[in-house]
């Protein structure tokens, strides 16, 4: 896991979900909204060189909550 943390720190774009992914990889607890951001960050390949962008995968169940979604929904448990 620490190799992955090092990779994210070294190559991962500074985008929404980066801090949450590092927190997850370190074994720290995440809220629901933090988990969603971390998952989207990982799914998008740590956002690579693109920074943050809409994944444009509307069939994904997390798409409405994706940090850069054009059709963004507010997470009811945001304050968790």
Residue pairs with C-beta under 8 A, 6 or more apart in sequence:
1 25
1 26
1 27
2 25
4 25
5 22
5 25
5 26
7 46
8 18
8 21
8 22
8 25
8 46
9 22
11 46
12 18
12 21
12 41
12 46
12 47
13 46
13 47
13 48
13 49
13 50
13 51
13 52
14 51
15 41
15 47
15 51
15 52
15 67
16 37
16 40
16 41
16 52
16 67
16 68
17 37
17 38
17 39
17 40
17 41
17 42
17 47
17 67
18 41
18 46
18 47
20 30
20 34
20 35
20 37
20 38
20 41
21 38
21 41
21 42
21 46
23 30
23 34
23 38
24 30
24 35
24 38
30 38
31 77
31 80
32 75
32 77
32 80
33 65
33 75
33 77
33 78
33 80
36 62
36 65
36 66
36 75
37 67
39 62
40 55
40 62
40 65
40 66
40 67
41 47
43 55
43 60
44 50
44 53
44 55
47 53
52 67
52 68
53 68
54 66
54 68
54 69
54 70
55 63
55 66
55 68
55 69
57 63
58 71
60 66
63 69
63 71
64 71
64 72
64 73
65 72
65 73
65 75
66 72
